[in-house]
Amino acid sequence: MSTGTGRRCLPEPPAPTPAATVRKTCGSCATTSGVGGSALWRSSTRFSSPTRGGCGEQNFIYDLDTVLPFPCPFDTYSTEAFRLDDSLHPEFHRKIRMIRADLYLETFASDRSHMKDADGKWQKPPPSYPCIETADSKMNLDDFISMNPKVGWGSVLPLSDFVRQFGRQTHLSCSVKAQ
């Protein structure tokens, strides 16, 4: 994005920011969908990094599960990766669990049991690094992907509220008008 002075708004390195968990999401740019398709996935984590400066505030999404730019401006991400809930069966209307990144890092735990089949065999080879655990838990993934606001950490928002809250807030000084 240009400021009109030849400068570009570029993302700064991520700082502790919200992490969002999406459950039952239909995305049009998921890498698992192939070209031009849609994918339905149970959960996915994205990180938003706000950038401030002469161009106003812009959030960036760091998502390794899409073919979109990395990082991707929030507004581009929200229009390209998500479809409107209007075209989805109500069962698949999206909700976002917002969790502060520092709280996520302090509390998230996964023993990788969700990566095994009914016989306890790995569906795909597990990562080589150790499982993530805390002093209080070895596995609490379900608390993070639950869209029940009474479960887990953070708050649960409808997708539309999430997009309104984190979409670009452009300052007048950054507007570029056609001459």
PAZAPA-4460 file (N, C-alpha, C; in steps of 0.05 Angstrom, whole numbers, plus 32768, in hexadecimal, padded with zeros to 4 digits):
% residues 179
    n_x    n_y    n_z   ca_x   ca_y   ca_z    c_x    c_y    c_z   seq   type   mol
   8011   7FE9   8000   8000   8000   8000   8012   8018   8000     1      M     A
   800C   802B   7FEF   801C   8044   7FED   800F   8059   7FFE     2      S     A
   8020   806C   8008   8017   8082   8018   8011   809A   8007     3      T     A
   8017   8099   7FED   8015   80B0   7FDC   802F   80BF   7FDA     4      G     A
   8043   80B7   7FEA   805D   80C4   7FEA   8072   80B1   7FE0     5      T     A
   806A   809A   7FD6   807D   8087   7FCD   8085   8072   7FE2     6      G     A
   807E   8078   7FFC   8084   8065   8011   806F   804F   8011     7      R     A
   8078   8038   8019   8065   8021   801B   8061   801A   8039     8      R     A
   8049   8011   803F   8044   8007   805A   804C   7FEA   805B     9      C     A
   8060   7FE3   806A   8069   7FC8   806C   8065   7FBE   8089    10      L     A
   8060   7FA5   808C   805B   7F9B   80A7   8075   7F9B   80B8    11      P     A
   8072   7FA2   80D1   8088   7FA0   80E4   8088   7F84   80EF    12      E     A
   809E   7F7C   80FC   809E   7F61   8108   8088   7F5E   811C    13      P     A
   807D   7F45   811E   8067   7F41   8130   806E   7F46   814D    14      P     A
   805C   7F52   815C   805E   7F56   8178   8048   7F46   8185    15      A     A
   8048   7F43   81A0   8032   7F35   81AD   8017   7F41   81A5    16      P     A
   8007   7F32   8196   7FEE   7F3C   818B   7FD9   7F26   818D    17      T     A
   7FC1   7F2C   8186   7FAC   7F17   8188   7FB2   7EFF   8175    18      P     A
   7FAA   7EE8   817F   7FAA   7ED0   816E   7F8C   7EC9   816B    19      A     A
   7F85   7EC2   8153   7F69   7EBB   814F   7F67   7E9E   8146    20      A     A
   7F53   7E90   8151   7F4E   7E74   8149   7F34   7E73   813B    21      T     A
   7F34   7E68   8123   7F1C   7E66   8112   7F13   7E49   8113    22      V     A
   7EF9   7E45   8117   7EEF   7E2A   8117   7EDA   7E26   8101    23      R     A
   7EDA   7E0F   80F4   7EC8   7E09   80DF   7EC7   7E20   80CB    24      K     A
   7EDC   7E23   80BD   7EE0   7E3A   80AB   7EE1   7E30   808E    25      T     A
   7ED3   7E3E   807D   7ED6   7E39   8060   7EE7   7E4F   8055    26      C     A
   7EFE   7E48   804A   7F10   7E5C   8040   7F15   7E57   8022    27      G     A
   7F19   7E6D   8013   7F1C   7E6A   7FF7   7F3A   7E6A   7FEF    28      S     A
   7F4C   7E6E   8001   7F68   7E6F   7FFA   7F79   7E5C   800A    29      C     A
   7F6D   7E48   8015   7F7C   7E34   8025   7F8D   7E23   8012    30      A     A
   7FA5   7E1D   801B   7FB8   7E0E   800B   7FAE   7DF1   8006    31      T     A
   7F9D   7DE7   8018   7F92   7DCC   8015   7F7C   7DCA   8001    32      T     A
   7F73   7DE1   7FF7   7F5C   7DE1   7FE5   7F62   7DDE   7FC8    33      S     A
   7F7B   7DE2   7FC0   7F81   7DE2   7FA4   7F7A   7DFD   7F98    34      G     A
   7F7F   7E01   7F7F   7F7A   7E1B   7F72   7F5D   7E20   7F6F    35      V     A
   7F54   7E37   7F79   7F38   7E40   7F75   7F24   7E31   7F85    36      G     A
   7F2B   7E20   7F98   7F18   7E11   7FA7   7F13   7E1D   7FC2    37      G     A
   7F04   7E0F   7FD2   7EFF   7E16   7FEE   7F07   7DFF   7FFF    38      S     A
   7F0D   7E05   8018   7F14   7DF1   802B   7F04   7DF5   8045    39      A     A
   7EFE   7DE0   8051   7EF0   7DE1   806B   7F03   7DD6   807F    40      L     A
   7F0A   7DE5   8093   7F1C   7DDB   80A8   7F11   7DE0   80C3    41      W     A
   7F19   7DD0   80D5   7F0E   7DD1   80F0   7F19   7DE9   8100    42      R     A
   7F33   7DED   80FE   7F3E   7E04   810D   7F58   7E0C   8100    43      S     A
   7F5F   7E25   8105   7F77   7E2F   80FA   7F7F   7E48   810A    44      S     A
   7F98   7E4C   810E   7FA1   7E63   811E   7FAF   7E77   810C    45      T     A
   7FA8   7E90   8110   7FB4   7EA6   8101   7FBD   7EBB   8115    46      R     A
   7FD1   7ECA   810E   7FDB   7EDF   8120   7FD9   7EF9   8112    47      F     A
   7FD1   7F0D   8120   7FCE   7F28   8115   7FE2   7F3A   8122    48      S     A
   7FF1   7F48   8111   8005   7F5B   811B   7FFF   7F77   8112    49      S     A
   7FF7   7F89   8124   7FF1   7FA4   811C   800A   7FB4   8115    50      P     A
   8007   7FC4   8100   801D   7FD6   80F7   8012   7FF2   80F8    51      T     A
   8020   8004   8105   8018   8020   8106   802D   8030   80F8    52      R     A
   8025   8047   80EF   8038   8059   80E2   8029   806D   80D1    53      G     A
   8037   8078   80BE   802C   808C   80AC   8014   8082   809C    54      G     A
   8010   8069   809C   7FFA   805D   808C   7FE2   8055   809D    55      C     A
   7FE1   805D   80B6   7FCC   8054   80C7   7FD2   8039   80D2    56      G     A
   7FBD   802C   80DC   7FC1   8012   80E8   7FB9   7FFC   80D5    57      E     A
   7FC9   7FE8   80D2   7FC3   7FD1   80C0   7FCA   7FB8   80CF    58      Q     A
   7FB9   7FA5   80D0   7FBE   7F8B   80DB   7FC7   7F78   80C6    59      N     A
   7FDA   7F66   80CD   7FE3   7F52   80BA   7FDE   7F37   80C5    60      F     A
   7FD7   7F24   80B3   7FD2   7F09   80BA   7FE9   7EF8   80B1    61      I     A
   7FF3   7EE7   80C4   8009   7ED5   80BE   7FFD   7EB9   80BE    62      Y     A
   7FF7   7EAF   80A6   7FE9   7E95   80A3   7FF8   7E84   808F    63      D     A
   8003   7E6E   8098   8012   7E5C   8086   8000   7E49   8077    64      L     A
   7FE6   7E4A   807C   7FD3   7E37   8070   7FC4   7E43   8058    65      D     A
   7FCE   7E58   804C   7FC1   7E64   8035   7FD6   7E69   801F    66      T     A
   7FCC   7E70   8008   7FDE   7E78   7FF2   7FE0   7E96   7FF0    67      V     A
   7FD5   7EA4   8004   7FD6   7EC1   8005   7FF1   7ECB   800E    68      L     A
   7FF8   7EE4   8009   8012   7EEF   8011   8017   7EEA   802F    69      P     A
   8030   7EE9   8036   8038   7EE5   8052   804C   7EFA   805A    70      F     A
   8046   7F0C   806C   802C   7F0F   8079   8018   7F1B   8065    71      P     A
   7FFF   7F1A   806C   7FE9   7F24   805A   7FDA   7F3A   8068    72      C     A
   7FD6   7F51   805B   7FC5   7F66   8067   7FAA   7F5A   806F    73      P     A
   7FA1   7F62   8087   7F88   7F57   8092   7F71   7F5A   807E    74      F     A
   7F6D   7F71   8071   7F57   7F75   8060   7F58   7F62   8047    75      D     A
   7F70   7F5E   803D   7F73   7F4C   8026   7F6C   7F30   8030    76      T     A
   7F77   7F28   8047   7F72   7F0E   8052   7F55   7F09   8057    77      Y     A
   7F47   7F1D   8063   7F2B   7F18   806A   7F19   7F16   8051    78      S     A
   7F20   7F23   803B   7F10   7F21   8023   7F18   7F08   8012    79      T     A
   7F31   7F01   8013   7F3A   7EEB   8002   7F38   7ECF   800F    80      E     A
   7F3D   7ECE   8029   7F3D   7EB4   8037   7F22   7EAC   8041    81      A     A
   7F11   7EBF   8047   7EF6   7EB9   8052   7EE1   7EC0   803D    82      F     A
   7ECC   7EB0   803D   7EB4   7EB7   802D   7E9F   7EC2   8040    83      R     A
   7E8B   7ECF   8034   7E76   7ED9   8045   7E66   7EC2   8052    84      L     A
   7E5E   7EC6   806A   7E4D   7EB2   8078   7E32   7EAF   806A    85      D     A
   7E2A   7EC3   805B   7E10   7EC1   804D   7E0D   7EA9   803B    86      D     A
   7E24   7EA0   802F   7E23   7E8A   801D   7E27   7E6F   802B    87      S     A
   7E2B   7E70   8045   7E31   7E57   8054   7E18   7E4E   8064    88      L     A
   7E16   7E34   8067   7E01   7E29   8079   7E07   7E34   8095    89      H     A
   7DF3   7E3C   80A4   7DF7   7E47   80BF   7E0A   7E37   80D1    90      P     A
   7E0A   7E1D   80CD   7E1C   7E0C   80DD   7E3A   7E14   80D9    91      E     A
   7E40   7E20   80C2   7E5B   7E27   80BC   7E61   7E44   80BE    92      F     A
   7E50   7E54   80C9   7E56   7E71   80CD   7E6E   7E72   80E0    93      H     A
   7E80   7E84   80D9   7E99   7E85   80E7   7E99   7E96   8100    94      R     A
   7EA8   7E8C   8113   7EAD   7E9B   812C   7ECB   7E9B   8130    95      K     A
   7ED5   7EAE   813E   7EF1   7EB1   8143   7EF5   7EB2   8161    96      I     A
   7F08   7EA3   816B   7F10   7EA5   8187   7F29   7EB6   8188    97      R     A
   7F27   7ECD   8194   7F3E   7EE0   8197   7F4C   7EDB   81B1    98      M     A
   7F66   7ED6   81AF   7F76   7ED1   81C7   7F8F   7EE1   81C5    99      I     A
   7F96   7EF0   81DA   7FAF   7EFF   81DA   7FC6   7EEB   81D6   100      R     A
   7FD9   7EF3   81C6   7FEF   7EE1   81BF   7FFF   7ED8   81D8   101      A     A
   8003   7EEB   81EB   8012   7EE3   8203   8003   7ECE   8213   102      D     A
   7FE9   7ED1   8215   7FD8   7EBE   8223   7FD8   7EA3   8215   103      L     A
   7FD6   7EA4   81FA   7FD7   7E8C   81EA   7FF1   7E7C   81EF   104      Y     A
   8008   7E8B   81EE   8022   7E7E   81F2   8025   7E73   820F   105      L     A
   8018   7E7F   8222   801A   7E76   823E   8008   7E5E   8243   106      E     A
   7FF2   7E5B   8235   7FDE   7E47   823D   7FD9   7E31   8229   107      T     A
   7FE0   7E34   8210   7FDB   7E1F   81FC   7FEC   7E06   8201   108      F     A
   7FDF   7DEE   81FE   7FED   7DD5   8201   7FE0   7DC1   81EE   109      A     A
   7FF2   7DB1   81E1   7FE8   7D9C   81CF   7FFB   7D84   81D1   110      S     A
   7FEF   7D6D   81D7   7FFF   7D54   81D8   7FFE   7D46   81BD   111      D     A
   7FF2   7D53   81A9   7FF0   7D49   818D   7FDD   7D31   818A   112      R     A
   7FCD   7D2B   819E   7FBB   7D14   819C   7FA6   7D18   8185   113      S     A
   7FA1   7D31   817E   7F8E   7D37   8168   7F9A   7D2F   814D   114      H     A
   7FB4   7D29   814C   7FC1   7D22   8133   7FC2   7D04   812F   115      M     A
   7FB6   7CF5   8141   7FB6   7CD7   813F   7F9B   7CCD   8136   116      K     A
   7F9A   7CB6   8129   7F81   7CAA   8121   7F75   7C9B   8139   117      D     A
   7F5F   7C8D   8134   7F50   7C7F   8149   7F61   7C68   8155   118      A     A
   7F75   7C5E   8146   7F86   7C49   8150   7F9F   7C53   815E   119      D     A
   7FA1   7C6E   8160   7FB8   7C7A   816D   7FD1   7C7D   815C   120      G     A
   7FCD   7C79   8141   7FE4   7C7C   812F   7FE3   7C99   8123   121      K     A
   7FFB   7CA3   811E   7FFD   7CBE   8113   7FF0   7CBF   80F7   122      W     A
   7FE0   7CD3   80F2   7FD4   7CD7   80D8   7FE9   7CE1   80C4   123      Q     A
   7FFB   7CF1   80CE   8013   7CFB   80BF   8029   7CFC   80D4   124      K     A
   8042   7CFB   80CB   8058   7CFD   80DF   8056   7D16   80F0   125      P     A
   805A   7D14   810A   8059   7D2C   811B   8071   7D3E   8118   126      P     A
   806F   7D56   8120   8087   7D68   811F   809D   7D5C   8131   127      P     A
   80B6   7D64   812A   80CD   7D59   8139   80D1   7D66   8154   128      S     A
   80C5   7D7E   8158   80C9   7D8C   8172   80B6   7D81   8187   129      Y     A
   80BC   7D85   81A0   80AB   7D7A   81B6   808F   7D85   81B6   130      P     A
   807D   7D76   81C2   8061   7D80   81C6   8062   7D99   81D7   131      C     A
   804D   7DAA   81D4   804B   7DC2   81E3   803A   7DBD   81FC   132      I     A
   8045   7DC2   8213   8035   7DBF   822B   803B   7DD5   823F   133      E     A
   802A   7DD8   8252   802D   7DEC   8267   802E   7DDD   8282   134      T     A
   8033   7DEC   8297   8033   7DE0   82B2   8017   7DD5   82B9   135      A     A
   8002   7DE1   82AD   7FE7   7DD9   82B4   7FDA   7DC5   82A1   136      D     A
   7FE6   7DC2   8289   7FD8   7DB1   8275   7FEB   7DA5   8261   137      S     A
   7FE4   7D8D   8258   7FF2   7D80   8242   7FE2   7D82   8228   138      K     A
   7FC7   7D86   822B   7FB6   7D87   8214   7F9D   7D98   821A   139      M     A
   7F9A   7DAF   820D   7F83   7DC0   8210   7F7A   7DCC   81F5   140      N     A
   7F81   7DBF   81DF   7F7A   7DC9   81C5   7F5D   7DCE   81C2   141      L     A
   7F4C   7DBD   81CC   7F2F   7DC0   81C9   7F25   7DDB   81D6   142      D     A
   7F32   7DE4   81EB   7F2B   7DFD   81F8   7F31   7E15   81E5   143      D     A
   7F45   7E12   81D4   7F4C   7E27   81C2   7F3B   7E28   81A9   144      F     A
   7F32   7E11   81A0   7F22   7E11   8188   7F04   7E11   818D   145      I     A
   7EFC   7E0E   81A6   7EE0   7E10   81AD   7ED6   7E2C   81A7   146      S     A
   7EBE   7E2E   819C   7EB1   7E48   8197   7E9C   7E4E   81AC   147      M     A
   7E9D   7E3F   81C2   7E8C   7E45   81D9   7E9B   7E5A   81EA   148      N     A
   7E8F   7E72   81ED   7E9D   7E88   81FB   7EA2   7E82   8218   149      P     A
   7E95   7E6D   8224   7E99   7E66   8240   7EB1   7E53   8243   150      K     A
   7EBD   7E4A   822D   7ED3   7E37   822E   7EEC   7E44   8224   151      V     A
   7F02   7E3E   8231   7F1C   7E47   8227   7F22   7E64   822E   152      G     A
   7F35   7E6F   821E   7F3F   7E8A   8223   7F36   7E9D   820D   153      W     A
   7F38   7EB7   8212   7F31   7ECB   81FE   7F13   7ECF   81FB   154      G     A
   7F0C   7EDA   81E4   7EF0   7EDF   81DF   7EE9   7ED4   81C3   155      S     A
   7ECF   7ECE   81C0   7EC5   7EC3   81A6   7EB5   7ED9   8198   156      V     A
   7EBB   7EDD   817E   7EAE   7EF1   816E   7EA3   7EE5   8155   157      L     A
   7E8C   7EEE   814B   7E84   7EE7   8130   7E98   7EF2   811C   158      P     A
   7E9D   7EE4   8106   7EB0   7EED   80F2   7EAC   7F0A   80EA   159      L     A
   7E93   7F12   80E5   7E8E   7F2D   80DC   7E97   7F42   80F1   160      S     A
   7E94   7F3C   810B   7E9E   7F4F   811F   7EBC   7F50   8120   161      D     A
   7EC9   7F39   811C   7EE6   7F37   811B   7EF1   7F48   8104   162      F     A
   7EE5   7F46   80EC   7EED   7F55   80D5   7EEA   7F73   80DA   163      V     A
   7ED3   7F7B   80E5   7ECE   7F97   80EB   7EE3   7FA2   80FF   164      R     A
   7EE9   7F92   8113   7EFB   7F9B   8128   7F18   7F9E   811E   165      Q     A
   7F21   7F8C   810D   7F3D   7F8C   8105   7F43   7F95   80E8   166      F     A
   7F2E   7F9D   80DA   7F32   7FA7   80BF   7F41   7FC2   80C0   167      G     A
   7F4B   7FCA   80A9   7F5C   7FE2   80A8   7F4D   7FFB   80B1   168      R     A
   7F5A   800A   80C1   7F51   8024   80CA   7F62   8039   80BD   169      Q     A
   7F5B   8042   80A5   7F6C   8053   8095   7F69   8070   809F   170      T     A
   7F80   807D   80A3   7F80   8099   80AA   7F7D   80AA   8090   171      H     A
   7F70   80C1   8092   7F6B   80D2   807A   7F86   80D9   806D   172      L     A
   7F9B   80DD   807C   7FB4   80E6   8071   7FC1   80D1   805F   173      S     A
   7FB8   80B8   8061   7FC3   80A3   8050   7FB2   809D   8038   174      C     A
   7F9B   80AA   8036   7F8A   80A5   801F   7F97   80AF   8006   175      S     A
   7F96   809F   7FF1   7FA1   80A7   7FD7   7F89   80AC   7FC5   176      V     A
   7F85   80C5   7FBC   7F6F   80CB   7FAB   7F79   80CD   7F8E   177      K     A
   7F69   80C3   7F7C   7F70   80C5   7F5F   7F70   80E3   7F57   178      A     A
   7F85   80EB   7F49   7F87   8107   7F40   7F7C   8109   7F24   179      Q     A
***
